[in-house]
Amino acid sequence: MTSFRNRLYLIFFLVFFTMTTATMFIIYRESETITNRISKEFASLYAVEVVGEMNTAIQREIALSQKSANTLAILDWFTDEFNQDKKSTAISEINQFNTLYKDHNTFVVVDASKNYYYIGIDDTIETSVPRGHLSEAFYDDLWYFKALDYESPYMLNVDVDRFLGTMRVWINTKVYDKGHVIGVIGTGLYLDPIIDDIFGNSDSLSGKAVIINEHGAIQLDTDRSKILQNSFEPNPSIEQTIFRYADASAHQDEILSYLNAPDTPLVLTLHQGEYDFIVITPIKDTSWHVATFFTSQAIFNFQNFTPMIIGVIFVFIPLSLLLAWIIHRIAVRPLESLNNSLLNQSVEFDFEVYGTARKDEFGSLAKNIQIMKNQLNDYSRNLEHEIGTRTRDLESAYTQIAINEKRLHRLFTSIPVGIFILDREKNYVYGNPFFISQFGYDSESEFTHQLNTDFKQFFASEVHYQAYCDLITGKNHTLSIEVELLRGDRTTFWAEIYLNEAVNETADWAYEGILINIQNTKDYEDKLLNMAVTDRLTSLYNRHHFDHVVKDELSRHSRYGGSLSLIAFDLDHFKQINDTWGHPMGDEVLKSVAATVKVILRHTDTLARWGGEEFVILLPNTSLEQAMGVAEKIRSRIESLKFPREIHVTSSFGVAERQLDEEYNTWFRRADSALYEAKRQGRNQVAPSKF
């Protein structure tokens, strides 16, 4: 009986151990599968967010750099570098752009001389001298010659300028003249603000994000020592490339191959190192990429179940001891007592061989078998109870998985980014609430009905609709487009659309898209450009914009002839108004005069505030006599203006008609001289200029 009791206890222990191990293994495997899937999806979304932040940081600077490369003043200077008048005009133009650049600087390389200029916001023509001469013999000048050969109109690189001794992100934009590159212009961005803005909250115990170039070299990282200080280093150390974070031996060739021809974001599972996943996403219109590393613990950590498992073990141990005590009391001890009592029976006792009433060993075995059967029934019920407990634990685990899926669903429904899905026939399948709300609809059913009726109606123009179709078919070879869309009430907004082909081939959909509303960005850019050409007080064009308009009119006049006149005028004794009544009253006088003159002029005329109380007017297709009439009408209207405090305002005018091929400066000086002649003759009159 002692051997039987030991075997019974051994079987009980093995059953308990097997059940506990199997339950823990099932929970672990299911949790690991869900964790990997959710972690990959989260990493991909996070990479798209970092790309958006990077675009926000540099796209405005790139747009301004490209605008500066196309200005007439800068093109004139590049083609005639040592002409001081052209250089002065170009420096003035560059300073306007410096006020808009984030770090207020511009660098220039004129290809004909290979001279390098660095122009700060306060530099003048006297201080804007070449910092040095670029040469292919210097390795640190390689960036310029790489930029000339680069396929894109601009190139990004991070390196140390050998003339300035500073490391920045440089935006190199090529300057073209009749299809030929005549130099490079751009700006430099300090690294620290960019790194802090983009990666300030990205690094954690579970993730890491860096910016890399097409060779895998690190361009931006919160660890500044890991940034490659020269973007064209042929053999950078492993510590300055993406492979310091990734499993280089397993994925180096695959990653480098992808960087040379990126399409959709690349998602890889790492088998070594501190990270489990890497997502590489290209940055639009550049050779840079965002590489995001994640561990599976970023979303779900199985170790969080450790307290629960320990608790289960501590609960099962007392239960096991209690069950063992019950089995011993109900089964083992009675069997031992019965067996001992049977052994002590008198051999003369009559018993049956085949029945439990027999007093021999067979009868004792029959009784023991009957008792064991009863005990096994009790044990089976207890075992069913334990299985039910394990089943409830599994149901709890599946419930937690469902909760995680609901959290992911809430993320899609609450994120302020439009997310939509297309099927394999490129038809609309799903859009999150933010996506639908952008088109002015409250319900998905109403939006889907309108969409299926005529999808083209949501685009502001045929060009934008065709760009969307090309994005779906892959004809434009980009991941995103900017289009102007229509809401249900026919108002418009600008959006950036990203579209990727679904990686999961078993899904019902084939394309996954993201819509970002960029209307605020567009409005801000328009506001910046308007501020650059408009006088803040009078809302007239400023002197800088007037020069642009005049140069265009001079070109037209020299080519086609006709008449072109210029009026220069200012307010008489304006300083007395400021000194007597204060500058606020003087400002009101200037605004009233500006509004009065604007009403008189044609839409083809250009009125600008030249400075202080001085104004200029450009009159296309207008002779000297006609311009004199316009000036007299303005003079009379200004003289009749009524102001408080008995303020009386008069003005003096100088008028000059341009002679064919006359230089702008000469023409302007004639009008200015006529203005001063009007003042010498007593003010409040119009004086013509004689050629």
C-alpha positions as CSV (number, residue, x, y, z in Angstrom):
1,M,0.0,0.0,0.0
2,T,2.9,2.4,0.6
3,S,4.1,1.9,-3.0
4,F,0.5,2.5,-4.3
5,R,0.3,5.7,-2.2
6,N,3.6,7.0,-3.6
7,R,2.5,6.3,-7.2
8,L,-0.8,8.1,-6.6
9,Y,1.0,11.2,-5.2
10,L,3.4,11.1,-8.2
11,I,0.6,10.9,-10.8
12,F,-1.2,13.8,-9.0
13,F,2.0,15.9,-9.2
14,L,2.6,15.2,-12.9
15,V,-1.0,16.1,-13.8
16,F,-0.8,19.3,-11.9
17,F,2.6,20.3,-13.4
18,T,1.4,19.4,-17.0
19,M,-1.8,21.4,-16.8
20,T,0.0,24.5,-15.4
21,T,2.8,24.3,-18.0
22,A,0.4,23.9,-20.9
23,T,-1.8,26.8,-19.8
24,M,1.2,29.1,-19.4
25,F,2.6,28.1,-22.8
26,I,-0.7,28.7,-24.6
27,I,-1.0,32.2,-23.0
28,Y,2.6,33.0,-23.9
29,R,2.3,32.0,-27.6
30,E,-1.0,33.8,-28.1
31,S,0.3,36.9,-26.4
32,E,3.5,36.9,-28.5
33,T,1.6,36.6,-31.8
34,I,-0.7,39.5,-31.0
35,T,2.2,41.6,-29.6
36,N,4.3,41.2,-32.8
37,R,1.4,42.1,-35.1
38,I,0.3,45.2,-33.1
39,S,4.0,46.3,-32.6
40,K,4.7,46.2,-36.3
41,E,1.5,48.3,-37.1
42,F,2.3,50.8,-34.4
43,A,6.0,51.1,-35.5
44,S,4.7,51.8,-39.1
45,L,2.3,54.5,-37.9
46,Y,5.0,56.1,-35.7
47,A,7.5,56.2,-38.7
48,V,4.9,58.0,-40.8
49,E,4.4,60.5,-38.0
50,V,8.2,61.2,-37.8
51,V,8.3,61.6,-41.6
52,G,5.6,64.2,-41.3
53,E,7.5,66.1,-38.5
54,M,10.7,66.0,-40.7
55,N,8.7,67.4,-43.7
56,T,7.4,70.1,-41.5
57,A,10.9,71.0,-40.3
58,I,12.6,71.2,-43.7
59,Q,9.9,71.5,-46.5
60,R,9.3,75.2,-45.8
61,E,13.1,75.9,-46.0
62,I,13.3,73.9,-49.2
63,A,10.4,75.8,-50.7
64,L,11.9,79.2,-49.8
65,S,15.3,78.1,-51.2
66,Q,13.8,77.0,-54.5
67,K,11.9,80.4,-54.7
68,S,15.1,82.3,-54.2
69,A,16.9,80.3,-56.9
70,N,14.3,81.5,-59.4
71,T,14.3,85.2,-58.6
72,L,15.4,87.6,-61.4
73,A,17.8,89.6,-59.2
74,I,19.8,86.5,-58.1
75,L,19.9,85.1,-61.7
76,D,21.2,88.5,-62.9
77,W,24.0,88.4,-60.3
78,F,25.0,84.8,-61.0
79,T,25.4,85.7,-64.7
80,D,27.4,88.9,-64.0
81,E,29.0,88.2,-60.5
82,F,31.2,91.3,-60.3
83,N,28.6,93.9,-61.4
84,Q,28.1,95.8,-58.2
85,D,24.6,97.1,-59.0
86,K,23.4,93.6,-59.7
87,K,25.2,92.3,-56.6
88,S,23.6,95.0,-54.4
89,T,20.1,94.1,-55.7
90,A,20.7,90.4,-55.2
91,I,22.0,90.9,-51.6
92,S,18.9,93.0,-50.9
93,E,16.8,90.1,-52.3
94,I,18.7,87.5,-50.3
95,N,18.2,89.5,-47.1
96,Q,14.4,89.4,-47.7
97,F,14.6,85.6,-47.8
98,N,16.9,85.5,-44.7
99,T,14.1,87.1,-42.7
100,L,12.0,84.1,-43.6
101,Y,14.6,81.3,-43.2
102,K,14.5,79.7,-39.8
103,D,18.2,80.3,-39.0
104,H,18.4,83.5,-41.1
105,N,21.3,82.7,-43.4
106,T,22.1,82.0,-47.1
107,F,25.1,80.5,-48.8
108,V,25.9,81.1,-52.5
109,V,28.3,79.4,-54.9
110,V,28.8,81.0,-58.4
111,D,29.8,78.2,-60.7
112,A,31.7,80.4,-63.2
113,S,34.2,81.5,-60.5
114,K,33.6,78.8,-57.8
115,N,33.4,81.6,-55.3
116,Y,31.7,80.8,-52.0
117,Y,29.6,83.5,-50.2
118,Y,27.9,83.2,-46.8
119,I,25.3,86.0,-46.2
120,G,23.8,86.7,-42.8
121,I,20.6,88.6,-42.2
122,D,22.4,91.9,-41.5
123,D,25.1,91.6,-44.2
124,T,25.4,94.3,-46.9
125,I,27.2,94.5,-50.2
126,E,30.3,95.6,-48.5
127,T,30.3,92.6,-46.0
128,S,29.2,90.1,-48.6
129,V,32.5,89.1,-50.0
130,P,33.7,85.6,-51.0
131,R,34.6,83.4,-48.0
132,G,36.7,81.2,-50.2
133,H,37.1,79.4,-53.5
134,L,35.8,75.8,-54.0
135,S,37.9,73.2,-55.6
136,E,37.6,69.5,-56.3
137,A,41.1,69.1,-54.8
138,F,39.5,69.7,-51.3
139,Y,37.6,66.8,-50.0
140,D,35.5,69.1,-47.8
141,D,34.2,70.9,-51.0
142,L,32.9,67.6,-52.5
143,W,29.3,68.5,-51.5
144,Y,29.1,71.2,-54.1
145,F,30.2,69.0,-57.0
146,K,27.9,66.2,-55.8
147,A,25.0,68.8,-55.8
148,L,25.7,69.7,-59.4
149,D,25.4,66.0,-60.5
150,Y,22.4,65.3,-58.3
151,E,19.2,64.3,-60.2
152,S,16.9,66.4,-58.0
153,P,16.8,70.2,-58.2
154,Y,18.0,70.3,-54.6
155,M,20.1,68.0,-52.3
156,L,20.3,67.7,-48.5
157,N,23.6,66.9,-46.7
158,V,25.1,67.2,-43.2
159,D,28.7,68.2,-42.9
160,V,31.2,70.7,-41.5
161,D,31.7,73.8,-43.7
162,R,35.4,74.3,-44.0
163,F,35.0,78.1,-44.2
164,L,32.6,78.6,-41.3
165,G,33.6,75.6,-39.2
166,T,30.1,74.7,-38.2
167,M,28.1,71.4,-38.8
168,R,24.5,71.9,-40.1
169,V,21.9,70.5,-42.3
170,W,22.6,72.2,-45.7
171,I,19.9,72.6,-48.4
172,N,21.7,72.9,-51.7
173,T,19.4,74.2,-54.5
174,K,20.7,74.5,-58.1
175,V,20.3,77.8,-59.9
176,Y,19.4,77.4,-63.6
177,D,19.8,79.8,-66.5
178,K,18.3,78.6,-69.8
179,G,18.5,75.0,-68.7
180,H,22.1,75.1,-67.5
181,V,23.3,75.1,-63.9
182,I,25.1,78.4,-63.1
183,G,25.5,77.9,-59.3
184,V,24.0,76.7,-56.0
185,I,22.1,78.7,-53.4
186,G,20.6,77.5,-50.1
187,T,20.5,77.8,-46.4
188,G,21.9,75.9,-43.3
189,L,19.9,74.7,-40.4
190,Y,21.4,74.1,-37.0
191,L,21.2,70.5,-35.9
192,D,20.1,70.9,-32.3
193,P,16.7,72.5,-32.8
194,I,15.8,70.0,-35.6
195,I,16.9,67.0,-33.5
196,D,15.0,68.3,-30.4
197,D,11.8,69.0,-32.4
198,I,11.7,65.6,-34.2
199,F,13.3,63.2,-31.7
200,G,12.7,65.0,-28.4
201,N,10.1,62.4,-27.4
202,S,11.0,59.5,-29.6
203,D,13.8,57.8,-27.7
204,S,12.7,55.6,-24.9
205,L,13.5,52.2,-23.4
206,S,11.3,50.7,-26.2
207,G,12.2,52.7,-29.3
208,K,14.7,54.7,-31.3
209,A,14.4,56.9,-34.4
210,V,17.2,58.3,-36.7
211,I,17.5,60.0,-40.1
212,I,19.8,58.2,-42.6
213,N,20.9,58.9,-46.2
214,E,20.9,56.5,-49.2
215,H,24.1,54.8,-47.9
216,G,22.8,54.1,-44.4
217,A,24.9,56.9,-42.8
218,I,23.2,58.6,-39.8
219,Q,22.3,62.2,-40.6
220,L,20.3,63.1,-37.5
221,D,20.3,61.4,-34.1
222,T,19.8,62.5,-30.5
223,D,23.3,61.1,-29.9
224,R,25.3,63.8,-31.8
225,S,28.5,61.7,-31.7
226,K,26.9,59.1,-34.0
227,I,26.1,61.7,-36.8
228,L,28.4,61.3,-39.8
229,Q,30.1,64.7,-40.1
230,N,30.6,64.4,-43.8
231,S,27.7,63.0,-45.9
232,F,30.1,61.8,-48.6
233,E,32.5,59.8,-46.4
234,P,33.1,56.6,-48.5
235,N,33.7,54.2,-45.6
236,P,32.0,55.5,-42.5
237,S,32.5,53.5,-39.3
238,I,29.7,51.1,-38.2
239,E,29.0,53.5,-35.3
240,Q,27.9,56.2,-37.7
241,T,25.5,54.1,-39.8
242,I,22.1,52.5,-39.2
243,F,23.9,49.1,-38.7
244,R,25.0,50.1,-35.2
245,Y,21.3,49.6,-34.2
246,A,20.3,46.9,-36.7
247,D,21.5,43.3,-37.2
248,A,24.1,44.1,-39.8
249,S,25.1,40.5,-40.7
250,A,21.5,39.5,-41.5
251,H,20.0,42.6,-43.0
252,Q,22.7,44.9,-44.3
253,D,22.4,43.9,-48.0
254,E,18.6,44.0,-47.9
255,I,18.6,47.5,-46.3
256,L,21.2,48.9,-48.7
257,S,19.3,47.5,-51.6
258,Y,16.1,49.1,-50.4
259,L,17.7,52.5,-49.8
260,N,18.9,52.7,-53.4
261,A,15.3,52.1,-54.7
262,P,12.7,52.8,-52.0
263,D,9.1,52.2,-52.6
264,T,6.7,51.4,-49.7
265,P,8.1,51.5,-46.1
266,L,10.3,48.5,-45.3
267,V,9.4,46.5,-42.2
268,L,12.0,43.9,-40.9
269,T,12.1,41.6,-37.9
270,L,15.4,41.7,-36.1
271,H,16.8,38.6,-34.4
272,Q,19.8,40.1,-32.6
273,G,20.4,43.3,-30.6
274,E,18.2,45.3,-28.3
275,Y,15.4,45.9,-30.8
276,D,12.8,43.5,-32.4
277,F,11.6,45.6,-35.4
278,I,12.9,48.2,-37.8
279,V,10.7,50.3,-40.1
280,I,12.4,52.4,-42.8
281,T,10.3,55.1,-44.5
282,P,11.6,57.5,-47.3
283,I,11.2,61.3,-46.8
284,K,9.4,62.8,-49.8
285,D,11.5,64.3,-52.6
286,T,14.8,63.6,-50.8
287,S,17.4,60.8,-50.5
288,W,16.9,60.7,-46.7
289,H,14.9,58.1,-44.8
290,V,13.5,57.7,-41.3
291,A,14.6,54.5,-39.6
292,T,12.5,53.6,-36.5
293,F,13.4,50.8,-34.1
294,F,11.0,49.2,-31.7
295,T,10.9,46.4,-29.2
296,S,7.8,44.2,-28.8
297,Q,7.5,45.6,-25.3
298,A,6.6,49.0,-26.7
299,I,3.0,47.9,-27.0
300,F,2.6,44.8,-24.9
301,N,4.9,43.2,-22.3
302,F,4.3,39.5,-21.4
303,Q,6.2,40.1,-18.2
304,N,3.2,42.1,-17.0
305,F,1.6,38.6,-16.5
306,T,4.3,37.6,-14.0
307,P,2.4,38.8,-10.9
308,M,-0.7,36.9,-12.1
309,I,1.2,33.7,-12.8
310,I,2.9,33.9,-9.4
311,G,-0.5,34.5,-7.8
312,V,-1.9,31.4,-9.6
313,I,1.0,29.3,-8.4
314,F,0.5,30.4,-4.8
315,V,-3.2,29.7,-5.0
316,F,-2.6,26.2,-6.6
317,I,-0.1,25.0,-4.0
318,P,-2.5,25.3,-1.0
319,L,-5.2,23.8,-3.1
320,S,-2.9,20.9,-4.1
321,L,-2.0,20.2,-0.5
322,L,-5.6,20.4,0.6
323,L,-6.5,18.0,-2.2
324,A,-3.7,15.6,-1.2
325,W,-4.9,15.6,2.4
326,I,-8.5,14.9,1.2
327,I,-7.3,12.0,-1.0
328,H,-5.2,10.6,1.8
329,R,-8.2,10.7,4.2
330,I,-10.8,9.5,1.8
331,A,-8.9,7.0,-0.3
332,V,-5.5,5.9,1.0
333,R,-6.1,5.6,4.7
334,P,-9.4,3.7,4.4
335,L,-7.7,1.3,1.9
336,E,-4.8,0.7,4.2
337,S,-7.2,0.1,7.1
338,L,-9.4,-2.2,5.1
339,N,-6.4,-4.1,3.7
340,N,-5.0,-4.5,7.2
341,S,-8.3,-5.6,8.6
342,L,-8.7,-8.2,5.7
343,L,-5.2,-9.5,6.4
344,N,-6.1,-9.9,10.0
345,Q,-9.3,-11.9,9.3
346,S,-9.5,-15.5,10.3
347,V,-8.8,-18.0,7.5
348,E,-11.9,-20.0,8.6
349,F,-14.1,-17.1,7.6
350,D,-16.2,-18.2,4.6
351,F,-15.8,-15.9,1.6
352,E,-16.5,-15.9,-2.1
353,V,-13.8,-16.0,-4.7
354,Y,-15.4,-13.8,-7.2
355,G,-17.2,-11.4,-4.8
356,T,-16.3,-8.6,-2.4
357,A,-17.6,-10.8,0.4
358,R,-14.7,-13.2,0.0
359,K,-12.1,-13.0,2.7
360,D,-9.1,-14.1,0.6
361,E,-6.8,-11.8,-1.4
362,F,-9.1,-11.7,-4.4
363,G,-12.0,-10.3,-2.2
364,S,-9.6,-7.8,-0.7
365,L,-8.6,-6.7,-4.2
366,A,-12.2,-6.5,-5.4
367,K,-13.1,-4.3,-2.4
368,N,-10.1,-2.1,-3.0
369,I,-11.0,-1.7,-6.7
370,Q,-14.5,-0.7,-5.8
371,I,-13.3,1.9,-3.3
372,M,-10.7,3.2,-5.8
373,K,-13.5,3.6,-8.4
374,N,-15.5,5.8,-6.0
375,Q,-12.5,7.9,-5.2
376,L,-11.6,8.3,-8.9
377,N,-15.1,9.6,-9.5
378,D,-14.5,12.3,-6.9
379,Y,-11.1,13.1,-8.4
380,S,-12.7,13.4,-11.9
381,R,-15.1,16.0,-10.6
382,N,-12.3,17.9,-9.0
383,L,-10.3,17.7,-12.2
384,E,-13.2,19.1,-14.2
385,H,-13.3,22.0,-11.7
386,E,-9.6,22.7,-12.3
387,I,-10.1,22.5,-16.1
388,G,-13.0,25.0,-15.8
389,T,-10.7,27.3,-13.9
390,R,-8.0,27.0,-16.6
391,T,-10.6,27.7,-19.2
392,R,-11.8,30.8,-17.5
393,D,-8.1,32.0,-17.4
394,L,-7.9,31.5,-21.1
395,E,-11.1,33.4,-21.7
396,S,-9.7,36.2,-19.6
397,A,-6.5,36.2,-21.8
398,Y,-8.7,36.3,-24.9
399,T,-10.7,39.1,-23.4
400,Q,-7.5,41.1,-22.8
401,I,-6.6,40.6,-26.4
402,A,-10.0,41.9,-27.5
403,I,-9.4,45.0,-25.3
404,N,-6.1,45.6,-27.0
405,E,-7.8,45.4,-30.4
406,K,-10.5,47.8,-29.2
407,R,-7.7,50.2,-28.1
408,L,-6.2,50.1,-31.5
409,H,-9.6,50.7,-33.0
410,R,-10.1,53.8,-30.8
411,L,-6.7,55.0,-31.9
412,F,-7.8,54.9,-35.6
413,T,-11.1,56.6,-34.8
414,S,-9.6,59.4,-32.6
415,I,-6.3,60.2,-34.3
416,P,-6.4,63.6,-36.1
417,V,-5.2,62.1,-39.4
418,G,-7.5,60.7,-42.1
419,I,-7.0,56.9,-42.7
420,F,-8.8,55.1,-45.5
421,I,-8.7,51.7,-47.2
422,L,-9.2,50.7,-50.9
423,D,-10.0,47.2,-52.2
424,R,-8.2,45.4,-54.9
425,E,-10.3,47.2,-57.6
426,K,-9.2,50.5,-56.0
427,N,-12.7,51.2,-54.7
428,Y,-13.3,52.9,-51.3
429,V,-13.8,50.4,-48.4
430,Y,-13.3,52.3,-45.1
431,G,-12.5,55.7,-43.8
432,N,-12.0,56.7,-40.1
433,P,-14.2,59.6,-38.7
434,F,-11.5,62.2,-39.3
435,F,-11.2,61.3,-42.9
436,I,-15.0,61.5,-43.5
437,S,-15.3,64.8,-41.5
438,Q,-12.7,66.5,-43.8
439,F,-15.3,66.3,-46.6
440,G,-18.1,67.8,-44.5
441,Y,-20.0,64.6,-43.8
442,D,-21.2,63.3,-40.5
443,S,-22.0,59.7,-41.4
444,E,-20.0,57.2,-43.4
445,S,-23.1,55.9,-45.2
446,E,-23.9,59.4,-46.7
447,F,-20.2,59.9,-47.6
448,T,-20.0,56.4,-49.2
449,H,-23.1,57.1,-51.3
450,Q,-21.7,60.3,-52.7
451,L,-18.3,58.7,-53.2
452,N,-19.7,55.8,-55.2
453,T,-21.9,58.2,-57.3
454,D,-19.0,60.2,-58.6
455,F,-15.6,60.1,-56.9
456,K,-14.2,62.8,-59.2
457,Q,-16.5,65.4,-57.6
458,F,-14.3,65.6,-54.5
459,F,-11.3,67.1,-56.5
460,A,-11.1,70.8,-57.2
461,S,-9.6,70.2,-60.7
462,E,-9.0,67.6,-63.3
463,V,-5.2,67.9,-62.8
464,H,-5.5,67.0,-59.1
465,Y,-7.9,64.1,-59.9
466,Q,-5.4,62.7,-62.5
467,A,-2.6,63.1,-59.9
468,Y,-4.6,60.9,-57.5
469,C,-5.2,58.3,-60.2
470,D,-1.5,58.2,-61.1
471,L,-0.7,57.8,-57.4
472,I,-2.9,54.7,-57.2
473,T,-1.4,53.2,-60.4
474,G,2.1,54.1,-59.4
475,K,2.8,56.2,-62.5
476,N,4.2,59.2,-60.6
477,H,6.7,57.0,-58.6
478,T,6.0,58.8,-55.3
479,L,4.4,57.8,-52.0
480,S,2.4,61.0,-51.6
481,I,0.8,64.0,-53.5
482,E,-0.6,67.4,-52.6
483,V,-4.1,68.0,-54.0
484,E,-6.9,70.5,-53.5
485,L,-10.1,68.7,-52.5
486,L,-13.8,69.7,-52.3
487,R,-16.1,69.3,-49.4
488,G,-19.8,68.6,-49.7
489,D,-20.6,72.3,-49.4
490,R,-18.1,72.9,-52.4
491,T,-15.5,74.7,-50.2
492,T,-12.0,73.6,-50.8
493,F,-9.0,72.5,-48.7
494,W,-5.5,71.3,-49.4
495,A,-4.4,67.9,-48.3
496,E,-1.4,65.6,-48.6
497,I,-2.3,62.0,-49.5
498,Y,0.0,59.0,-48.8
499,L,-0.9,55.6,-50.3
500,N,0.8,52.3,-49.7
501,E,0.0,48.8,-51.1
502,A,-1.1,46.5,-48.2
503,V,1.7,44.2,-47.1
504,N,-0.8,41.5,-45.8
505,E,-1.8,39.5,-48.9
506,T,-4.6,37.7,-47.0
507,A,-6.5,40.9,-46.2
508,D,-9.7,42.0,-47.9
509,W,-8.2,45.3,-48.9
510,A,-5.2,46.1,-51.2
511,Y,-4.3,49.7,-50.4
512,E,-3.9,51.7,-47.2
513,G,-3.9,55.5,-47.3
514,I,-3.4,58.5,-45.1
515,L,-4.9,62.0,-45.6
516,I,-3.3,65.0,-43.8
517,N,-5.0,68.4,-43.9
518,I,-2.3,70.9,-44.8
519,Q,-4.6,74.0,-45.4
520,N,-3.1,75.8,-42.4
521,T,0.4,75.3,-43.8
522,K,-0.7,76.6,-47.2
523,D,-2.3,79.7,-45.6
524,Y,0.8,80.3,-43.6
525,E,3.0,80.2,-46.7
526,D,0.8,82.7,-48.5
527,K,0.8,85.0,-45.4
528,L,4.6,84.9,-45.3
529,L,4.9,85.8,-49.0
530,N,2.3,88.6,-48.7
531,M,4.3,90.0,-45.7
532,A,7.4,90.0,-47.8
533,V,5.9,92.3,-50.5
534,T,3.5,94.5,-48.5
535,D,4.0,97.6,-46.4
536,R,2.5,96.8,-43.0
537,L,1.1,100.3,-42.3
538,T,-0.5,101.3,-45.6
539,S,-1.1,97.8,-47.1
540,L,0.6,99.0,-50.3
541,Y,3.4,97.2,-52.1
542,N,6.8,97.8,-50.5
543,R,9.9,99.1,-52.2
544,H,11.3,95.6,-52.7
545,H,8.2,94.4,-54.6
546,F,8.0,97.6,-56.6
547,D,11.6,97.0,-57.9
548,H,10.5,93.6,-59.2
549,V,7.4,95.0,-61.0
550,V,9.5,97.8,-62.5
551,K,12.1,95.4,-63.9
552,D,9.4,93.3,-65.6
553,E,7.9,96.4,-67.1
554,L,11.3,97.7,-68.3
555,S,11.8,94.4,-70.1
556,R,8.4,94.6,-71.8
557,H,8.9,98.3,-72.7
558,S,12.4,97.6,-74.2
559,R,10.9,94.8,-76.3
560,Y,7.6,96.2,-77.5
561,G,8.0,100.0,-77.0
562,G,5.0,102.2,-76.2
563,S,4.9,104.6,-73.3
564,L,5.8,104.1,-69.6
565,S,5.7,106.8,-66.9
566,L,6.8,107.1,-63.3
567,I,5.3,109.4,-60.6
568,A,7.2,110.1,-57.4
569,F,5.5,112.2,-54.7
570,D,5.6,112.9,-51.0
571,L,3.6,114.8,-48.4
572,D,4.6,118.4,-47.7
573,H,5.8,119.3,-44.2
574,F,4.8,115.8,-42.9
575,K,7.4,116.0,-40.1
576,Q,5.4,118.9,-38.6
577,I,2.3,116.7,-38.4
578,N,4.3,114.0,-36.4
579,D,6.0,116.6,-34.2
580,T,2.8,118.5,-33.5
581,W,0.1,115.8,-33.3
582,G,2.2,112.7,-32.7
583,H,3.1,109.7,-34.8
584,P,-0.3,107.9,-34.5
585,M,-2.0,110.9,-36.3
586,G,0.8,110.8,-38.9
587,D,0.1,107.1,-39.5
588,E,-3.6,107.9,-40.0
589,V,-2.7,110.5,-42.6
590,L,-0.5,108.0,-44.4
591,K,-3.2,105.4,-44.5
592,S,-5.9,107.9,-45.7
593,V,-3.6,109.1,-48.5
594,A,-2.8,105.5,-49.6
595,A,-6.5,104.6,-49.7
596,T,-7.3,107.7,-51.7
597,V,-4.7,107.2,-54.3
598,K,-5.5,103.5,-54.8
599,V,-9.1,104.4,-55.8
600,I,-7.9,106.8,-58.5
601,L,-5.4,104.4,-60.2
602,R,-6.1,101.6,-62.7
603,H,-5.7,97.9,-61.9
604,T,-2.6,97.8,-64.2
605,D,-0.9,100.7,-62.3
606,T,1.4,99.9,-59.4
607,L,1.4,102.0,-56.2
608,A,4.1,101.5,-53.5
609,R,5.3,103.2,-50.4
610,W,8.9,104.1,-51.1
611,G,9.7,105.1,-47.4
612,G,8.4,107.5,-44.8
613,E,5.9,109.8,-46.5
614,E,7.3,109.1,-50.0
615,F,5.3,107.1,-52.6
616,V,5.9,106.0,-56.2
617,I,3.5,105.0,-59.0
618,L,4.3,103.0,-62.1
619,L,2.0,103.8,-65.1
620,P,2.2,101.3,-68.1
621,N,1.0,102.6,-71.5
622,T,0.9,106.1,-70.2
623,S,2.6,109.2,-71.7
624,L,4.1,112.1,-69.9
625,E,1.1,114.3,-70.5
626,Q,-1.3,111.6,-69.3
627,A,0.8,110.9,-66.2
628,M,0.8,114.7,-65.4
629,G,-3.0,114.5,-65.5
630,V,-3.1,111.6,-63.1
631,A,-0.6,113.3,-60.8
632,E,-2.7,116.5,-60.8
633,K,-5.9,114.5,-60.0
634,I,-4.2,112.8,-57.1
635,R,-2.7,116.1,-55.8
636,S,-6.2,117.7,-55.9
637,R,-7.8,114.8,-54.1
638,I,-5.2,114.8,-51.3
639,E,-5.5,118.5,-50.8
640,S,-9.3,118.1,-50.3
641,L,-8.9,115.4,-47.6
642,K,-10.4,116.3,-44.3
643,F,-8.6,115.4,-41.0
644,P,-9.4,116.3,-37.4
645,R,-7.6,119.1,-35.5
646,E,-7.6,121.3,-38.6
647,I,-4.8,119.3,-40.2
648,H,-4.3,120.3,-43.9
649,V,-2.3,117.9,-46.1
650,T,-0.7,118.8,-49.5
651,S,1.7,116.9,-51.7
652,S,4.4,117.5,-54.4
653,F,4.9,115.4,-57.5
654,G,7.6,114.6,-60.0
655,V,6.7,112.9,-63.3
656,A,9.1,111.2,-65.8
657,E,8.4,109.2,-69.0
658,R,11.0,106.6,-69.8
659,Q,13.0,106.8,-72.9
660,L,13.6,103.6,-74.9
661,D,16.4,101.6,-73.3
662,E,16.9,104.1,-70.5
663,E,18.4,102.6,-67.3
664,Y,16.0,102.3,-64.3
665,N,18.3,104.3,-62.0
666,T,18.5,107.2,-64.5
667,W,14.8,107.2,-65.1
668,F,14.0,107.2,-61.4
669,R,16.5,110.0,-60.7
670,R,14.7,112.2,-63.3
671,A,11.4,111.7,-61.5
672,D,13.0,112.3,-58.1
673,S,14.7,115.5,-59.4
674,A,11.3,116.7,-60.8
675,L,9.8,116.1,-57.3
676,Y,12.4,118.3,-55.7
677,E,11.9,120.9,-58.4
678,A,8.2,121.0,-57.4
679,K,9.2,121.5,-53.8
680,R,11.6,124.4,-54.7
681,Q,8.8,126.1,-56.6
682,G,6.6,126.2,-53.5
683,R,5.2,122.6,-53.0
684,N,1.7,121.4,-53.7
685,Q,2.2,121.1,-57.4
686,V,3.2,118.7,-60.2
687,A,6.6,119.1,-62.0
688,P,7.5,117.2,-65.2
689,S,11.0,115.8,-65.9
690,K,12.7,116.7,-69.2
691,F,15.0,114.1,-70.8
